[in-house]
Amino acid sequence: DLDNDGLVDQEEFLNSFALPGHSGPLHGLFGKADLDGDGRLCPSEMEYAGYLAGELLFSSGGDTKEDPGYSFLAEFDSDQDGYLDLEEFLPVVKSAAKQAGFDEDMRSEIIDWSKEAFEKTDINRDGRLDGGESKYIMYLMQNAMAGGAFVKF
């Protein structure tokens, strides 16, 4: 936050992660982390951006059975194609929201938000989540439904 306004814009973000050969992927991460689409990252969005950048830059490359993204994917990939599509993801969200005790109106709001979250975490925009992208959706869902409350960010 070079201008001390409490927010990080795209230029500040890209400068903070300036590594040779990684500017393209990081440029795309800014848009993914900018969850409210205002062109700036607030502290929670910056935390998410750091998470995404870390996954991109420092990932061991490849899913393993110990990897939470792989486990999530393996459990809910009903057609066993190695990806989680929206039709496989939404029943998981509905079930989690119901088990958490949210009322019908809140569950409907959670479903709508989850569709947006799915789109944002689909980094390569192929309409499905791989193991790495599954980690991102897990991160969003865990933070949004932490402690029995639903908090959009």
Secondary structure, 3 states (H helix, E strand, C coil): CCCCCCCEEHHHHHHHCCCCCCHHHHHHHHHHHCCCCCCEECHHHHHHHHHHHHHHHHCCCCCCCCCHHHHHHHHHCCCCCCCEEHHHHHHHHHHHHHHCCCCHHHHHHHHHHHHHHHHHHCCCCCCEECHHHHHHHHHHHHHHCHHHCCCCC
